[in-house]
Amino acid sequence: MLVAGGSGIVPLMAMIRTRAAAGNDTETRLLYSARSQDDLIYRDELEHLSGTGLTIVYTLTDLQPPEWTSYARRVDPEMLAEVAPRPAEQPRFFTCGPTPFVEAVAEALVRLGHAARGIKTERFGPTGR
Amino acid sequence: MSNGFSSARSPKSIVSRGFRGRRAADADPARVPPGQYVTRDFPVLSAGPTPHTSLELWDFSIIGELEEPRSWSWEEFRALPSEEITRDIHCVTKWSKLDTVWRGVSVDTLLAGVETSAAYVTQYADGGYTTNLPLEEITGGKAWVVFAYGGQPLAPEHGGPATHARPAPLLLEERQVGTRPPAPIDRPARLLGNKRLPRLRRPMAGTALLGRLTWQLAELVEVVVETPHVKTLVFDVPGWPGHRAGQHVDVRLTAEDGYQAQRSYSIASAPDSTRVALAIQRLEDGEVSTT
């Protein structure tokens, strides 16, 4: 499962593209958090790729378009519990984004019972000291 | 795990068009090793979740070739004499931070009165990390177990509550010291022994040697506006050896006067011959992203 915060989608997109190029259909879920629909990168491409074992869930934290039916808040443990596979399925996680985002996601996943060694993280940008 | 691109042979003859850079007037170049850039941030580069240690469960012990194992709880550890240390730190991922201020307990204090024939130390830290070092490199005022940074308790993402600090040419990693022992040893420990494990330290030092990673010239061939703040830049890099999804790359820009700045960017594209796509987010005060 891939969890992207803002520009953290970039390396995860490389993975999604590689998977598509290889014709792979391993069950993959992407939870992509952005401020608004205008801040979503690769929107069209993701729509095109979704369906081949790839499920995409968006959350827009600041501004949602009218008739938005998906999440409208920051990623939190409840959201992850709803979107992620159960620990018994032993999913592998890759999460990327600003440092506070990754810290919150990684900690939430561990608290939900996922093994820390199965969670790979990449933190962007400053920590703010 | 990254290949950089910019000119290799003669940096002065290749100039990144439009890049002026922002020279840090206050950083003495003599303090900054070649290839490094000075940052005021404090990047966190762990590959996994940050362990969170309860201070009640925290302990630190020294076992192995010494008469009696030693052990400290958090309170006992904090009751030991500590000192303030100011040092420049340099990370293998190219950033340097000058005049960082730490507070910690000297390893000499922890080993005071210990008689041992051991020549090496293996450190076990939270998360299963180990480091193996010659004992002489961490004694004689050369290493500390630090618990505070910049006057504040050390944050978990930087190794808090305590981690090992040792002046060295390269900052290899920040590791949390204490709790969650790895198998088979039953407690977090420094193991005094005579075994020199070659793999842990050398590979990191090896990749930081100048010349191991060579710069390659990249030509911008396409720009795609993704969002108001993000553009995809597609580069053609002759001789690109390929990459794995998820990897990042170092990019170096050169101004006309030879000034260079370097940043890391995640690769957005799947491996595809000589094409490498990066997505750059424009930061208001970004030295490189605004170019």
Interface residues (C-beta under 8 A of the other chain):
Chain A: G6 S7 V10 P11 L12 M13 A14 M15 R17 T18 R19 A20 A21 D38 D39 L40 I41 Y42 F94 C96 T99 E103 A106 E107 L109 V110 A116 R117 I119 K120 T121 E122 R123 G125 P126 T127 G128 R129
Chain B: D41 F42 P43 V44 L45 S46 A47 G48 P49 T50 P51 H52 G127 G128 G150 A155 E157 H158 E226 T227 P228 H229 V230 R244 A245 G246 Q247 H248 Y265 S266 I267 A268 S269 A270 P271 L278 A279 Q281
